[in-house]
Amino acid sequence: MDITTLRIVATLVSFAAFLGILAWAWSRRRAGAFEDASRLPFEQD
């Protein structure tokens, strides 16, 4: 395994992680939690 193969694998793993985070952030199941979190700075104690 040379350095080029290692770089390709690292790139593919990083891209897969990016797609996973993107899917998690845009999932409909998380929309309610994100909506609640977006209102936190505007709530008063």
C-alpha positions, 0 to 999 in steps of 0.5 A: 500500500503506497501513499497514493492509495492511502490518500485515495482511501482517506478522501473516500472515507472523508466524502462518505462522512460528509454525505452521512452528516449531510443526510443526518442534518437534512433528515425529516426526523431531526427537523423538530429538534433543529427547529427547537434549537434554532429558537434557543437564543431568542428565549428569555430566562 
